[in-house]
């Protein structure tokens, strides 16, 4: 089989699949084409005006324009805020922030993995978890952030960094409150808004600006761009941050990705993007209501953003089994830990979201049918293979934007 054949197979798979993974999305054709430009051939180690290779005058314009668009998107003053767009990924960007601020053994306060936290926030299996001392806060019995506990732990352990922003937390985040807690104990606040960046940009979720000291987000989730990352920080941290990215942890930046991120930020400033972001929430609301009507239960009782975390315990299913059953029916959702889970491989949760389906043009009426498909597979126990053809026929009516 040739590589071209593999590409055709993946296109076919995506066209025939209901994608409910909340961290995946479909960029526009313009953005996808941006990744395949001649910028992919260029070495540009260093920063604009200070490169270690010649021939980067146009590259400097690309990087500077992308940085300016990031500031514009969040309404930030360039004299007070700094942007770095060179990070290859979100996890790497987080570690670059840590290495710019902390020494080995310094304390980080972050959310537990089974309460919605991310691996890169200091889980013991990661490099950050081995280098730094990680203290973890939790959600309360209702699945909501326990701000009182965050404050108590901050006062008790005196961390140097507190992290907010999560990978599987469906509720609004009070960034101002977390910043107040951090600054009261002399800590800095990093807001990882990778999942909700598009909602923040569209003013549909509370912003971490100007309270947080560092804000990091990937560019491919609700922001609907290429796979990459952006770091924003207060101006006083700019030199240490840039040195941590290059030469600290990376070599030459991927200029084709930065170019595509710039195109993404241009799109994010348009009215059509704001309409799209609102549709994400409208779709999630109807999907949530319909699944509740069908008997599903959610961690925290529901959602305020783009994702839902289904509690599978009363269905006598684990997340691994549910994920595989749905995949056999051409429905893609990912297993996820929920509070009190011990195994990330066989957790009790299923994480679903509406960004990718919204990008394909599905509206609220289609969400009701999506909920029915999930119900038929996981509750009625219909054979997934019998539903697969129906799912494929339905979803193929909605074009993937970049194809």
HELIX and SHEET records of a PDB file:
HELIX    1   1 UNK A    3  UNK A   15  1                                  13    
HELIX    2   2 UNK A   29  UNK A   35  1                                   7    
HELIX    3   3 UNK A   38  UNK A   41  5                                   4    
HELIX    4   4 UNK A   57  UNK A   73  1                                  17    
HELIX    5   5 UNK A   90  UNK A  101  1                                  12    
HELIX    6   6 UNK A  113  UNK A  115  5                                   3    
HELIX    7   7 UNK A  119  UNK A  121  5                                   3    
HELIX    8   8 UNK A  127  UNK A  131  1                                   5    
HELIX    9   9 UNK A  147  UNK A  157  1                                  11    
HELIX   10  10 UNK A  175  UNK A  184  1                                  10    
HELIX   11  11 UNK A  197  UNK A  201  1                                   5    
HELIX   12  12 UNK A  235  UNK A  237  5                                   3    
HELIX   13  13 UNK A  238  UNK A  243  1                                   6    
HELIX   14  14 UNK A  244  UNK A  249  3                                   6    
HELIX   15  15 UNK A  255  UNK A  268  1                                  14    
HELIX   16  16 UNK A  271  UNK A  293  1                                  23    
HELIX   17  17 UNK A  299  UNK A  301  5                                   3    
HELIX   18  18 UNK A  313  UNK A  315  5                                   3    
HELIX   19  19 UNK A  319  UNK A  328  1                                  10    
HELIX   20  20 UNK A  355  UNK A  359  1                                   5    
HELIX   21  21 UNK A  364  UNK A  378  1                                  15    
HELIX   22  22 UNK A  384  UNK A  395  1                                  12    
SHEET    1   A 2 UNK A  18  UNK A  19  0                                        
SHEET    2   A 2 UNK A 331  UNK A 332  1                                        
SHEET    1   B 2 UNK A  46  UNK A  47  0                                        
SHEET    2   B 2 UNK A  50  UNK A  51 -1                                        
SHEET    1   C 7 UNK A  81  UNK A  84  0                                        
SHEET    2   C 7 UNK A 229  UNK A 234 -1                                        
SHEET    3   C 7 UNK A 214  UNK A 218 -1                                        
SHEET    4   C 7 UNK A 188  UNK A 192  1                                        
SHEET    5   C 7 UNK A 161  UNK A 164  1                                        
SHEET    6   C 7 UNK A 107  UNK A 111  1                                        
SHEET    7   C 7 UNK A 133  UNK A 137  1                                        
SHEET    1   D 4 UNK A 297  UNK A 298  0                                        
SHEET    2   D 4 UNK A 307  UNK A 311 -1                                        
SHEET    3   D 4 UNK A 349  UNK A 353 -1                                        
SHEET    4   D 4 UNK A 334  UNK A 336 -1                                        
END                                                                             
